[in-house]
Amino acid sequence: MANSDYPSRLILLAYFIQEQDAGTREDREKLSQELFDAYDEHIAQLCAAATPPIDPSAEARALIAIMALNAPGNKRKQAQNAVEAYLVHRGR
């Protein structure tokens, strides 16, 4: 299993949105890994299938994962909705 490379400042944001406090470093690292494990593979596959394909940075993947966390549906559908929103943001 790969380790999350999501930027800590974005994970702090996600943690705060969920818990309304900063939590501990360990809490945030756990959330980062949970987001990574749940969404990163879906995000990479969906971005590779985009026209034209994109290779999102760790920051972009973290933003997409945070959006996915709050989207309806199963993990794949959540990731799909978030990637679609990200592509619209990028003007695609």
Buried (B, 14 or more C-beta within 10 A) or exposed (E): EEEBEBBBEBBBBBBEEEEEEEBEEEBBBBBBBEBBBBBBBBBBEBBEEBEEEBEBEBEBBBBBBBBBBEBEEEBBEBBBBBBBBBBEEEEE
